[in-house]
């Protein structure tokens, strides 16, 4: 089973909001220290400290083949994989454009991910997926099963998200 991983808004939370009922400052994100030695290319990345390094072990424990499904492309292997303690992962190579997606309301990643999965079971975690993507995947992806799971960008992957993923994988 494949697990397609988005980065921005999924592993790397962004768009913090004020606490409910507060007029105070926007809540700050927790910052983390690297748990693993980082290559020089990753050490200076300004946003990595927002990514919880423990997510790597949690993702690996799902027993899926992890695949980067992000515009970070190979930078995900250079920066994020070492931060998370993961080996280099396959990277989805995106087409130049999805003009048809603009008229159907599909996310531009939807068709390429279904194509990449080639009938295999998959999970896609992303902060931008909608019911249109879920419906299209349900109608076009076979014979495998698919879970298209939306993550709240302001929080990134949470315990609640992992509970959904674990239940779906049977883990």
N, C-alpha and C positions, 0 to 999 in steps of 0.2 A: 504494500500500500504506500502511495506517495503522500507526502505532506508538503504542499506548496506554501512557502513562507514569504510574506511581504515583510518589509522592514519598517518604513515610516508609518507610525500609528499602530503598528502591531508589536514589534519588538522594541521600537523606539517611540515612547509616548510623546505626544506634542499637543499643543492647543489647550493648555491648562486653563481652568476657569476658577472664578472666585468660589469660596466655600458657600454652600447654600445659606441664604439669608444674610450674607456678609457684604459689606461695601468696602472691605479691606483689600489688600493687594492680592493679586493672583497667586494661588498656591504654587509653591516651588516643587519641582520634581525631586524625589530622592536621588542622590548621587551615589554611585558605586565605585569601588576600587577594582581593578582587574584581578581576577583570581589566577590568571595564567600569565606567563611571560608574553609580551606583545612584540611583534616586529615593529621596526621603526615607522613603517607606513601607517600603522594603526595607533601608535602611542600618542600622536598629536591630534587625533581626530576630536573635534570639539564637542560632539554629542554622544560619544560612546558611554560616557559616565552615566547617562540616563538609562542604559540597558542593564538590566539585572543579569550578571553573569550566571546565576543559578538557572536561568531559562534554558541554557544549553543542555544541562543534564535532564531537565524536565522534558524537553522536546525529544531528546534521544531515548528516554524511557518509554515513549509511546510506541516504539518498535516500528516506526515508519521510515521509509527512505526520504530523508529531508532534501528538499530542492529549493534553491533561492528563486523566488518569483517576485523580483523587485527591480526597480530602475537602478539600484546600486550596482547591478551586474557583477563583475568580478571583484569590485571593491568590497562586496559582502564577504568574499573569501579572504581578502587581504586584511580587512578591519574587524568584521564581526565574528567570523568563525574562530579566530584565536581568542577574542574576548570571551566568547561563550564556551571555549574548550572543545570546539567541534573541529573535525577534519574539514578540508575543503569539500564543498558540496557542489553537485551539478547546478548549473545556472540556466534558467530559461532564457533563450535568445529571442527577444521581442521583434516582431515585424515593424517596419517603418511606420505604418499607420493602420487604423481600423476605421475606415470611412463608414462602413456599414453599421458599426456599433453606435455611431452618433445618431443614426436614425431609428435604431431599435431600442436605445436606452441601455444597451449592454456596456459593462465596463470593458475597456480596451484589452484587458488581460483574459477575458473569459474564453474566447475562441482559441487563442494560442494554448491556454492551459488544457483545455479539453483535447486538443490535438496532441499536445505533448504527452498526456496521460495515455493516449492510444488504447482506450478501453479498460485500463487498469483502475482499481479502486483508488480514490484520492480524497484528500482533505485540502481545502484552500482556506487559509486564514488571512484576512485582509480587512482594513478599516473602511473600504469603499464599496464593498459588494452590496447588492440590493436584491429585492425579490425578483427583479427581471433576470438577474444573473442566475439565481437559483432555479427559476422556471426553465430558462434556456438549457442549463446544464442537465436538468432532469429529463428534458425532452431529447437531448442530443448525445448524451454520454451513455454508452452501453458497450459491452455488457456489464461493466463495473458499476459500483456504487460511488456516490460522491456526496461529500458534506461541504457546502459552501458556508463558512462561518464568519460572521461579521464581528470584529473586535472594536471596542470603543477607543478611538484614537487618543483621547485624553488620558487613558489609563494603560493602554497596551494590553498584552496578554495578562489575564488575572487567574486566580484560582478557579473562578466560575467558568472561565473559558476552558481551562484544562479539564475540569469536570466533564464538560460537553465532549471534548476530544477523547478523553479516556473512555467515556461511555460508548461513544461511536466506534472506537477501535476494539472495544471489548476488554480493555486493560484496566 
